[in-house]
Each structure stands twice: as structure tokens, then as C-alpha cells.
């Protein structure tokens, strides 16, 4: 289908604009219908995708400011394909399972505008267009947290905005400088990633530009020590805000590292392998310990997200096919699992208006279906084999093992901490006697909640047993990425490192 990427970007925004005239009693059905159509379009995109083609597909190019090389340039490869599919899927699921009742119409319209910006980030091939979608995504999320959040919603939303906006401004400076460097080298301005990938930059310039882009991406991930905005944002956001934030928005940061930092700054990426790995391991250990100390279920999952993002960073900076491919798979699995866990916390909050573990106990007796689905998602979160969480974690660690067996062993052992705090949460909430009379007659999952959660359970099991449908298209594009890094490296040390952590025949 011609212009399918543009349709995927702007259809939710067009539907959101029409949503203002939709009756408020029909707005939930309208929102589900729109997001379902968007998801089906992304499935058609997947079905039409050529898995044997590692390059960009479904490309669109329309000049906007020709003299400065700014163009409406879109494209999609195996790296971004499943992030688009996950975005449309999780947006649909979040609206199906929506528990918020206050001002529902404006909330759904805001989510549809947010979906436009998220899809735009993953398919933009022009740095300026990428940046516009990147920044525009802040506005709907700011509104969702600030208008529908908890008591500290204003503080949480402002902190979220200031952190991410500040990092993005530094990244913008790096983008503008890269455009200037391209002009100096060729006599023409361009902000196309495909053009930038043809440049070989001096080592010192790579280091400075790596830092500029690092600030934008690291704050979005978020990496320690830039993570402090996330627990507030999750803690105060409504359930749908937390689901989309964890499932999609955090992945924009890790996607940025893969799409920009690795191919544009290969020598700097090699130089930063160990420092990035140390930051990732600190995040895994520190946030896991903080999660263990929490009494609020939502905060446990929020800190768990930071810990899992540390594993993703570890895989990315393995700089090999296994690590990068595993990190992309883990981005998908974390999106599904963390989104489901936040939705499950929203279910119990809707019934009891509290998220404190001390208020519960014995829920497995009165809500057996809820307890079962929560247990499946918990096992996937801790990386139980034959669940979706295991595949990405295993490949990410396997990839980094080629870089440093010692650091990989430390990271692997500290992931065990995730099992500790998640099992403690499950024990306190679902086992033991029912000590609070308010919990004795709680209703188990409703039809709408089952409709939202069962597909997630099915994906957790199916992709845990058979991950090939995702790994195959990803593998081709990741191999090409590694090849680009090898060819663009300007120092012998970087070439040797990239070759040594990859199969020689795939990098030479």
C-alpha cells in the first residue's frame, strides 16, 4: 500500500480530531475502533514486509526546506517494524482495558494524538522530523499525567517534561552540528539518516556527538542517574499513562541508541562499551534493591522497568548481532509484560483505590483468574524460560558475554534480584489469609479486562516458545547495522573490537 507509513502516523490524529464531535457515551467504542484499525494496518505492514531485505522499506520522501536538506522522509526496517506493531497493539489494549472514568473523552483523544507521535518516531528517517515527533510526544503525556494523575501529578508531569526536554535540546544541538558537518563535507545540507550513515567522522568528533545524543536518549530510557523522573511519573500517572509510558515511550530512548548512536558514532560506541555496561549494571542492581524496599505495587513495577532497561542497554552495547537483536526482542517483551503488569495494578486499584501491598493478602482465593494472569506476567518479568522475558534477556547477556564474561556474570546474577522483589510482591498480595474484610467480596476480572489481558498472556507464552517470527526480520537489519559500524570505523581498535565480538564472515 502506497503511503502506508503516513497513514499509520496521521490516521490516529485525524480520528482524534473527529473525536471532539463524538458523543461522550460512544467515545470508548470509538477509541477501540480507531486503535483496532490502526493495529490492523500495522499487521498489514508486517505481512507486506520483506524479511529478506535488510534495508529500508515503504520509504516516502517529500522535500520540505530543500536549501537545508530537511525533508519528510520515512522508512522502516526490521529494527523499527515490531516497535511500530507493538505501539499500535499496546495502544489498542490500553484503551480496551481503560479503567479511568473521569473525562474519558478527552483522555482517549489525547491517547490518539500520542499514538501519532510514537509511530512517527519509529519511522522517521530525517533527523529534524524525528526530533519533532520526539518532542511532540511529551505534550500528550504531560497532559495525561497532569490532568488524570494522583495528588502529586503536577510535580510529576513537570519533572518528566523538564528532564526529557532538557536532554532533547542537547540532542538537537548535536543534530544541527551533524547537518553542518555534512554540508562542510559535501556542499549540501542534509538531515537524512541514510546520508549521515555515509559519513566517516573523526574519533574526537564522534565522542562529543555521542555525549550529545546520549543525554537525549539516556534520560528517555531512563538510565541511572537520570532515572528519578520515572517513579514519580509512573506513581502519579493514570493506568493508561503508565501502560503506554512503560510499553512504548521508554523504548524511544533505546531505539535512538540503535538508530543513531551505533551507526553514526561506531568508534565512540566501542570506546563507551564498558562505561555504558557499568551504568547498566548499576541500574540493574540499584533499582532492584529500591524495588524490593517499596510497599506500593506500582512503584515496584516502576523501578523494575528501570532495571530491565539496564539489561536492554547491556545488549545494545554488546555491539554484536546477538546482543542488539536480543535487546530489540527484550524491548518488545518488556513492553508487553510491563504494560500488562501496570494494567493489572490498575484493575485492583479500580476496586480498592489503593496500591499498597499491606492492604491485600489472600487475593488468590477471591480473584483466581486475576491471580493466575498476574502470576504468568510475573514469571515473564523475571525471565522464566518458555516465556517472552527469557528470550531477550538470554540473547542480550549472550551478546555481552563476547565482550566481558565477568560483567555478564555480574549482570546475570543481579537479575536474580528481580525474582526476589516480584515474588515478595506476589506473596504479600495473593497468598496467606484474607485479613482485610474489604477484600472478601472483590470481583474477579470482568469481560472487558479479560479481553485486554488474555491476548497479552497468549503473546507471552507463544513468543517465549517460538520467537522466530520476530527474530528473523530483526536479524537481517541488525547484521547490516553491524556491517555499517565495521565499515565506518576510523580506528583500527574499533574495527578489531567489532570484528572480534561478531562472526568474522558477517563483519568483513
N, C-alpha and C positions, 0 to 999 in steps of 0.2 A: 504494500500500500504506500503510495507516494505521500510524503509529508507526515508519516505516522508519528514521528517524534514530536513535531509541532502540535499535532492533535493531542498526544499524550500530555504535553505541557499545558496547553491552554484550554482544553475541554473542562477540567475542574474549575478553572477561574471563570469561564463563561457560564457554567452551571451555577457557580456561587452567585454571580451577578443576577441570574434569573431567580435564584433562591429568595431574594428580597421580596418578590411578589408571590411566593408560595405560601399557602395558608400554614400557620404555625402548627396545626394539628397533623398536617401531612408532611412536615419537614423531615422527620426521621426516615419515613419511607422514601422521600425524595433523595435524601443523603445516601441511603443504602443503594438506591438505584443508580445514582451517578457514580459512586465509587465502584459498584459492581461492573458497570460498563467500562470504566477506566481499567479495572483489573483484567477484564476480558480482552481489551485492546492490548494490554501488556503481554497477555498469554499468546495473542496472535503474533505479536512481535517476536516472542520466544520461538513460536512454531516456524516463523519465517526466517529465523536467524540461521546462518550457515556456520555450523560448528567447526568446519574445516578451514574457515577463513579467519586468520588471526587479526586482520586489520579492522578498520572502522567500517561499519555498515549503516545503511539508511541515512547517509550523510545529506545534509542540507547546507547551502551556502548562499547568503544574501548580503551583499556589501551594505554597511550602514554609514560609516565615516571612512571613505576609501583612502583619503590622504593620510590617515593614521592607521590604516590596516585593521580597523575594527569592523567585524562582520558578525552577522547572525549565523554562526557556524555550529552545526550539531552533528553528532555521530555517536555510535555505540559499538562496543566490542565485548568480548567475554568478561572483561573486568567490570564493566558497568551494567551489563544485561540484567543480572539477577538482583542487583541493587534496585533497579527500576521495578522489577517484578515484585520484590519484597515491599517496596514503598507503596505500590498500589494495593497489594494484598493486605498489608497491615493497616492501611488507612481504612479499607473496607471493613475489616474485622473490628477495628476500634469503634466504628460507628454502629455496627451491629450490636456490639456489647456495651454501648454507651449507657452509663447509669446516671449521668448528670440530668437533672430535671429543670434547673433554673436557666431561663433564657436560652432554651435549646436551639432555637432558630439561628441566633447569631453565632452560637458555638459551632454549629455544623457548617455554616457559611465560612467561618474563619478557618476551619479544618480543610475545607476545599481549596481555599486560597493557599494554605500552607502546602497542600499536596502539589500544587503547581510549581512552587519554588523548589521543592525537594526533587521532583523529577527533572527540573531544569538543571540543577547542579550536576546530576549524574550523566547528562547527555551533552552539556556544553563543551565545545572544543575551542572556543575563543575565550581567552583569559578574562576579558572585561565582561562578557556575557556571563561567564561562570561567577565572577565576583558579584554581579548584580543579583543573580538568583541566590547566591550565598548570603548576601546581606538582607535581601527581601525576606528570607526565611525567618529572620529574627523578629520581624514585626508581628506576624500572626502568633508566634509562640509567646512573645511578650504579652500580647493581649489575652491569650488563653490562660497564662499563669496569673496575670494581674487582675483579670475580671472574674475568673471562676475558681481561683485558688483559695488557700486557707487563710488563717489570721495574718501571717507574715507574707502574704502574696505580693505586696508592693515591693518590699525589700528583696524578695527572691527574684522577682521579674527584673527589677532594675540591676541587680547584681549580675544576673545572667546576661543582660543586654550589654552592660559596660565591659565585662570581661571579654565576651566574644567580639564585640565591635572594636575594641582597642586592638586585639590581636589581628583582626581583619585589616585594619588600617595599615599596620606594619607590612602585612602581606601585599596589600595594594601597592605600596611603595616598591616592593620587590618586583611586582608585575610590570609596573611602569618602567622600571630600570631595565628589565629584560627586553621590553619593547624597544627601548633606546639602544641597547646593545645590538639587537638585530638590525636596527636602522644603520648603526655605525658599520656593521659588517657587510650589509647588502645594498644600502642606499634606499631601502624601502622599509616603511613601518609595517609591523605585523604583530598581532597578539594571538595568532593561531598556535595551538599546542603542536600541531603537526609541523609547522615551520620551525618552532623553537627546538623540536626534537632533532633537527638537522644541525643545530649549532653545537660546537665544542667549546666550552668555556674554560678559561684559566682556573687553576686549582683555587687560588685565593678568592677569586670572584665567586666561585661555587660555594665556598664556606660562608661568605657573608649572605648570599642569597638563600642558602639553606636555612640560616638562622631566621631570616625574614619570613620565609614560608613556614618554618617550624612554629613560630609564635601563633600564627593564624590557625594552623592545624592542631597543635598541641592543646590549645585552650578549648577547642571544639571537642576533642576526643572524650574527656579531658585527661591529660597526663598530669601526674604529680610533678610539681607543686601547684599546678593551675586548676586543680580539681574542685576547689572549695565552693564554686557556684553550683555544682551539680546536686549535692544533697539537699540544698535549700530549694532548688528548682523542682526536684522530684517530690520533696516533702510537702511543698505548698501547691503544686500543680494538681488539677483535677485528674481523674484516672486516665482520660483520653490523652491529656497532655503528657503524662508520664509514659504512656504506651508509645506514642509517636516519638517522643524525645529519646527514649532508650532504643527503640527499634530502628529509627532512621537517622535522626539528626546527629547523633554521636558518630555514626558511620561516615558522615560527610568529612570528618577530620581524618580518619584513617584512609578513606578513599583519596583525599587530597595528597597524602604522603605517597601513595602508589602512583597516582596520575601525574603529579608534578615533581615531587622531590626526587624520586628514584631515577626517572629517565632524564630529567634536566640537570641534576647535580650528582652524577654517579660517583665521582671521586669523593665528594663531600659525604655522600651516603656511606661509602666504605669507611671513611675516617670516623664517622659517627656511629658505626655499628655497635661498638661496646658501650659508649656512653648512653645510647638510646636503650640498649638492653638493660643496663643498670637502672635507669629510670623506670623501665617497665617492671623489673623485678621488685623494685621498691614499692611501686604501685600495687603489685600483687600481694606483697606481704603486709604493707601498712594498712591498706584499705580492708583487707581480710580481717585483720585484728580489730579495726574500728567497727566493722560489720558485726563481729562477734559480741561487741560491747553494747550494741543497740537493743532497745526494748520495743521500738516501733518497727513493725514488719516492713513497711515501705522504705524505711531508712536502711534496713538490712539489704534489701534488693538494690537500693541506690548505690551503696558502697560496693556491693557485689559487681555492679556494672563497671565501676572504675577498675576493679581487679581483673575482670575479664578483658577489658580493653587493653590492659597491660600485656596479656598473652597475645592479642592481635598485633600490637606494636612489635613484640618479640619476633613474631612470624614475618612481619614485613621487612624488618631489618636483618633477617637471615640472608636476604638478597639472593635467594635461590628459588627455584620453581616450587619446591615442596613447601617452603616457608610462606611465600607470598600467596600461593594457591590455598594453603591451609588457613591463612589469615582472612582471605576473602570468604572462604566457607564458614569460618568462625563468625565473621560479620553477619552472615545470613542467619546462622544458628542462634547467635546471641540476640539478634533482632526478634526472632520468633519466640525464643524462650523467655527473655526478659519482658517482652511485650505481654506474653501470657501471664507471667507472674504478677506484673503490675495490674493486669486486668482482674486476676484472682483476688488480690488485695482489695481492689475496688468493689468486688462482689460482697465481701464480708463487711467492708466499711459502709456500703449501702444499707446493710441490715442492722448494724450495731452502732454506726457513726463513731467508731474507734478503731485504731490500727495497733493498739498496744497488746503485746503477747500476753501480758498478765491478765487481760480481760477475758481470755479464752481458756481453752483446755477441754479435751474430750469432744471436739467438733466432729471427729470421725464417726461418732455414734449417731449424731443428728443430721449430718451432711455427708453421707458416704460418697456420693458422686463427686462432690466438691473436693473431698479429701483425696480421692483417687487421682483426679486430674492434677491437683496441686502436687501430689507425690510424683507423678510422671514428669512434670515440669522441673521439680526439684532435682530429680535424678539426672535429667538432661543438663541442668545448670552445673552440676558438679562433674559432668563428663563421664557418666556411666557408659561403658561400651554398649553398642547397639542403639544408642540414642544419638541425636544430631549433634549434641555438645561434644561427644568424644572425638568425632572425625576431625573437626577443625583444630581442637587442642592438640591432638596427636600429631597432625601434619605440621602445625606451627612449631612444636617442640622438636619434631624430627628435623625440620629445616634448620633450626638454630643449632642443633647438635653438631652439624658440619662446621659451625663457626666456633663454638665453645662448649664442649661436653660438660665442663664444670658449671658454667652459668645455666645451662639447660637442666642439669640435675637439681640445682637450687630452685629454679622456677618450677620444675615438675613436683618437687617435694612440697613447695609452698602452696601449690594448687590444692593440696590436701586440706589446707585450712578452709577452703571453700566448702568442703563436705562437712566440716565441723560446724560452722555457723548456720548452714542451711538445715542440717539435721537437728540442731538445737532448736531452731525456729519451728520445725515441723513437730518435734516432740512437745514443746510447750503449748502449741496451738491445737494439735489434733489428738494427742494421747492423754491418758490419765482420766480422773473423774471430772464430771461437769460440776464445777464449784460455783459458777455464777448462774442463778436461776434464769437470767435473760437469755442464756444460750440453749435452754432446754427445748424450745419450740422454734428454733431457727429453721427457715425454709431452705431446702436444698436448691440446687441450680434450677432456674426457670428455663423455659424453652428458648428464649432469646439468648440467654447466657450459654446454653449448651450449643446453640448454633454457632456462636462465636468461638467457643473453646475447643470443640471436638475437631474441627479442621486443623487446629494447631497441634493437637495431640497426634493426629494422623501423620502430619509432616515430621514431627519429632521422631516418630518410630520409623517411618518409611525412609527418610533421608539418612537416618542413623544406620539402617541396614543396607541401603542401596544409594550411596551418594553420587554415583556415576553421572546422572543427568545434569548435575551442577559442575562437577569436577572436570568433565571433558571439555566443555566450551571455555571454561576458565583457564585450563591448562594451555591451550593454544596461544591465547593472548598473553599469558604470563611468560611463556617461553620467548615470545617476541620481545617483551619488555626487557627480559634479562639480556637478550641479544643486543638490544639498543644500548643498554648500560655498558656492556662489554666494549662495543664498538666506539662509544663516545668517551670512554675513559681516557684521560690525558696523562695519567701517571702509570708507570709500569706496576707499581704496587697495587693499584686499584684493579688493573686487568688481571693480575695474578690472583688476587683475592676472589674476584667474581668467578674466574675460571675454576678456582680450587673448591668453591662451595657449590658448583654446578657440575653436571656431567659434561666432560670436555667436548663431546661431539655436539652438544647443544649450544655451546657458547663460542665455539671457534668456527 
